Amino acid sequence: MNISSFESGKLVQRLAYKSFEPTFINMPWHLDSDEVALLLSQADQKLGELNAFSQLIPNVDFFIKMHVLKEGTKSSRIEGTQTNIDEALQKEEYIQPEKKDDWQEVQNYVQAMNTAIADLDKMPLSNRLLKKTHKIILQGVRGKHKQPGDFRISQNWIGGNSLADAKFIPPHQDGLLDYMSDLELFIHSENNHLPHLIKIAILHYQFETIHPFLDGNGRIGRLLITLYLVSTGLLVKPTLYLSDFFEKNKEHYYDNLTVVRTKNDLIQWLKFFLEGIRVTAENSIQTFKEIIALRASMETKIMTLGKKQILAKNVLQYLYSQPITDMQSIATATNVSLTSISRLLNDFVKLGILVELTGFKRNRIFAFEQYVKLFR
């Protein structure tokens, strides 16, 4: 199948509506677009740079944690939550009651991503893994009654209040298992000779078109991108997440998915997706460079603390993984008395390393503001 000749599927009449039944994707493919090939080359180059960069940075997992948290925040915001990264970094006890549901959705996404990445060491990227990840995403939040961890057994739709006025109606549930089986075969097929970035672009489109769950399809579909990049070895560490790009270009994101279904224009979707890879990889590389510069600046500052330097380094290391925190959490993490931590945090505030957020004398919350700013 030539990319330019792709026929996305057809509308099938049901009792009172038409569902979109997509073409199976596990087949031989041929990339016949020079435009896409050029963008693919640029995206591959930037992804390779990001991959190399992530392997050069000491303790890179601290910074990946922040990338995952940003991804959780952005991916959830596409679905309508309002939590920002500053709130997502805080303990639940500090979150206002009306924001706790949104906060929990972000925490679920982070847990789902971390668990799925770890699971790739034990199982292949598969429908089984996607179901397990979906169950985590929906635990205890909106959608918790919509078959978490299982493919849907009823018709769903996108946009509108019902099937009657829906913007898009995914395939009927009777063929769902066949579509998802085809998708899984495509993930592991070695016969289509597609470059990995083209393959994951098609996978993401197809997953969102099938919409196999009653809720949470967008989050799983975006998470699938990173899981694929890690499972294929394109990324040694999970350092690239597209939700920020998709959120900033939300209208184009949905339009480009739609144009495949309505006009068979897979090329336009591939161009948008590859540009997203390139831009996001560039931004991630720049963030890593700024982290390196920030670390050097912080180390210079704590050299002025004399005998407190060793403790200061330990606390600073903790702040890279938890940049909005309180005194008790730092004392527990470092196994140092509250009195010593209190004095050091006062030093950190004077040096401009930390900002105190509450204005209280007790129960104070501190932010490693310059670091958090890199991920906003």
Buried (B, 14 or more C-beta within 10 A) or exposed (E): BEBBEBEBBEEBEEEEBEBBBBBBBBEEBEBEBEEBBEBBEBBBEBBEBBBEBBEEBEEBEBBBBBBBBBBBBBBBBBBEBEBBBBBBBBEEEBBEEEBBBBBBBBBBBBBBBBBBBEBBEEEEBBBEBBBBBBBBBBBEBBBEEBBBBEBBEEBBBBEEEEBEEBEBBBBBBEBBEEBBEBBBBBBEBEEBEBBBBBBBBBBBBBBBBBBBBBBBBBBBBBBBBBBBBBBBEBBEBBBBBBBBBBBEBEEBBBBBBBBBBEEBBBBBBBBBBBBBBBBBBBBBBEBBEBBBEBBEEBEEBBEEBEEBEEBBBBBBEBBBBBBBBBBEBBBEBBEBEEEBBBEBBEBBBEBEBBBBBEEEEEEBBBBBBBBBBBBE
